[in-house]
Amino acid sequence: MDSTATNDQERADLPELAIKEGGGGLDALRRRYSKPLYVLLTLVGLILAIACANIANFCWPVLPRDSAKWHSGSAWAQAVLAS
């Protein structure tokens, strides 16, 4: 295959191939996006905590009634409570 550069001047004007270390790209991405990702992680954790608290709050009034009803109607529970 023939080169497109026909003389030394044209060969000198060709762009050079620059070889860089591959790990530097990940480091640059890490530096650029680490703080926003930590903020996002914190917000997601906060939203999950609020959601869990809401679910627990919705279930809290129901659980004692249901468990008391279950304990009073269960022969096993009455035997355990009687001993």
C-alpha positions in Angstrom: 0.0 0.0 0.0 1.4 3.4 -0.9 1.6 6.3 1.5 -0.3 9.4 0.7 2.7 11.5 1.6 5.0 11.7 -1.5 8.0 13.7 -0.1 9.7 14.4 3.2 7.9 17.7 3.8 4.5 16.0 3.5 5.6 13.2 5.8 6.7 15.8 8.4 3.3 17.4 8.2 1.5 14.1 9.1 0.0 14.0 12.6 2.0 12.0 15.1 0.6 9.1 17.0 0.6 9.9 20.7 0.5 6.9 23.1 -0.7 7.7 26.6 -1.1 5.5 29.7 -4.5 3.9 29.7 -5.2 4.2 33.5 -5.2 8.0 33.3 -8.6 8.1 31.6 -10.3 6.4 34.5 -8.6 8.6 37.0 -9.8 11.7 35.2 -13.4 10.3 35.1 -13.2 9.4 38.8 -12.1 12.9 39.7 -14.8 14.5 37.5 -17.7 12.4 38.7 -16.9 11.2 42.2 -18.5 14.2 44.1 -21.8 14.2 42.1 -22.0 10.4 42.5 -21.5 10.7 46.3 -24.3 13.3 46.4 -26.6 11.1 44.3 -25.8 8.1 46.6 -26.6 10.2 49.7 -29.9 11.4 48.2 -30.9 7.8 47.3 -30.1 6.6 50.8 -32.1 9.4 52.3 -35.1 8.7 50.1 -34.9 5.0 50.9 -34.8 5.8 54.7 -37.8 8.1 54.3 -39.7 5.4 52.3 -38.9 2.7 55.0 -40.0 5.0 57.7 -43.3 5.7 55.9 -43.9 2.0 55.4 -43.2 1.3 59.0 -45.5 4.1 60.0 -48.3 2.7 57.9 -47.8 -0.8 59.2 -47.3 0.1 62.9 -51.0 0.6 63.9 -52.0 -2.6 62.1 -49.4 -4.9 63.4 -50.3 -4.8 67.2 -54.0 -5.5 66.5 -53.3 -8.3 64.1 -50.7 -9.9 66.4 -53.0 -9.6 69.4 -55.8 -11.2 67.4 -53.5 -14.0 66.3 -52.2 -14.6 69.8 -55.6 -14.8 71.3 -56.9 -17.2 68.7 -53.9 -19.5 68.6 -53.8 -22.5 71.0 -50.0 -22.6 70.7 -49.7 -18.9 71.7 -52.1 -19.4 74.6 -50.0 -22.4 75.8 -46.8 -20.4 75.6 -48.3 -17.4 77.3 -49.8 -19.5 80.1 -46.5 -21.1 81.0 
